[in-house]
Amino acid sequence: MCGIVGYVGTECCAHLLLSGLRRLEYRGYDSAGIAIANDDGQVQVCRAEGKLTNLEQAYRQEPFDGAIGVGHTRWATHGRPSESNAHPHRAGRVVVAHNGIIENYLELKEKLTAQGREFTSETDTEVVAHLIDEAWNPSTRSLHEATCEALEEIEGSYALAVISTENPEELVVARNASPMVIARGRDCAFAASDVPAVLDHTRRFIFLHDGDTAVLRTGGIEVFDSNGEPVEREVKRIAWDPISAEKQGYKHFMLKEIHEQPARITDTLRGRVSVDRGEVHLPELGLDEQTVQKLDKIVFVACGTSFFAAQIAKYMIEEVARIPVETDLASEFRYRNPLISDDTLAIAISQSGETADTLAAIREAGERGARTLGIVNVIESTIAREADGVIYTHAGPEIGVASTKAFTTQLTAVAMLAIKLGRLKGTLDVAQARELIEALRHVPAEMENLLQDSSLYEKLARGYSQAKSFLYLGRGNQYPIAMEGALKLKEISYIHAEGYAAGEMKHGPIALIDRNMPVVVLSPRNSVYEKTASNLEEVKARGGRIIAIGTEGDERLDAFSDVVIPLPKVHEFVQPLISVVVVQLIAYHIADFKGTDIDQPRNLAKSVTVE
Ligand code: F6R
């Protein structure tokens, strides 16, 4: 989720790197740095914690320049935000900026330490710099060859930009599951994790493929495929203006973030699940078998969308690990004199890790003796720091105020936690764990398919955006999705909406149903399908307009519904991760049709740090 910019050419490049980073600041902003080599091969590095202005200030105090360099703006994944963890990282003659996650970095770090290598940061990236330096003998091989050799040892995702003291004419880049673009200019070449970084200098880009590496020089660019063979990649012209480039061509950050979800879920799973062994690795959890066996209950505290993730956690954990789960709105928990024991595990779910009520609630639980855990997106946020254990979601910075990718990565973390607890508790055998992990790993591909076509949502928006109020219904693990769907619609389109448990409808809300009230029913094929389908028939009998979200090919839904949105067939355990994308898109397209301020809806803030 970080940003990279690189340059090699004939001009001094500090200003270019800093202005490129400014264009990428929306991607990550807990620290930043630049490294520049001069003609004599001396590389100077300047890094600073915090926003880019801190780096600019530090650079102004001791300026340096040269015609080849790399810059980086960081959103921490391994290691706290600090100057020493900021990129670029140097090891011997090699300087590296990296986006992504190196899964086997601990193993590699151990090996390199045994070889006498000293580390100065807590990052996964530093191992890459050491590996390249270790593999490089400039008299027999190029920096590119050494980089390729080092990459053979790496597992994980990366976009890398590498420069060196020995060869200040070449910038080497590599890509695997993390974007990297390169471009030729007049007597120069550029590299960037994202187009906006260098859009002021060129509009013609090569989008590297996974496994590609490239060598950039003043005189040109060479690209190699994953077998190390030279390859021609198409040059694409980008017509976006810098602002829409930040949104990668999407109209709003929210839409970009909805489409990013498959990749962010993959990042959240990366290195943490093994289908073969039926295992989930969450070492940062700090929970052993004995502690889990003794747990009397788990209490989740959270607010807003994160609270709905907690409600789904209840379904997942009780089903899989057979441990009682309570969920509390953080603002209620802190004032209700809750029953907590030393054998209670209290879990705070928070994208920002700073929400005032959630923080106060988890502190309260800790003071009453509970062991505490955070499921948090922002590294080193207060909840992450204060909890006894933490599971980081890897959603990256979420710019749209309405939570989307933060939510689905929370669900991914919660699903992994449920499987882990089930294994520790002994309620889940290896074969069952494998089945659930397999189901989780399929989610990104299924989501990708679901995101292919927006025409149905655009049509739906035209037909329904005049409605004054919507009802969302769901049962089981679709009930929290019904509430999340209603919340999304409210916050970005300003249309009133209620999320209800489908079985509760006849206890009140059924009185509201008439032709003017669209009813969104979440009814995929699952263990409560028959029950939900009969609620749907009750709505139909009262003249309601039904928008059904159900499993593809379900003819029964077709017969009762005005609109049917098909979902792929997936395991019931992961159905919420799929169906939530549909309610996100319904809300987005209705709001877009109405022309509201989708990324910054009125009266809302991204991080609610006051009570
Ligand atoms: C809704 C939304 C909010 C947040 C809530 C909690 O789209 O974004 O409801 O989920 O304010 O925020 P975090 O997760 O940062 O604690």
Boltz pocket constraint, residues with backbone or C-beta under 6 A from the ligand:
constraints:
  - pocket:
      binder: B
      contacts: [[A, 303], [A, 304], [A, 305], [A, 306], [A, 307], [A, 349], [A, 350], [A, 351], [A, 352], [A, 353], [A, 354], [A, 355], [A, 358], [A, 401], [A, 402], [A, 403], [A, 404], [A, 487], [A, 491], [A, 605], [A, 606], [A, 607], [A, 608]]
      max_distance: 6.0
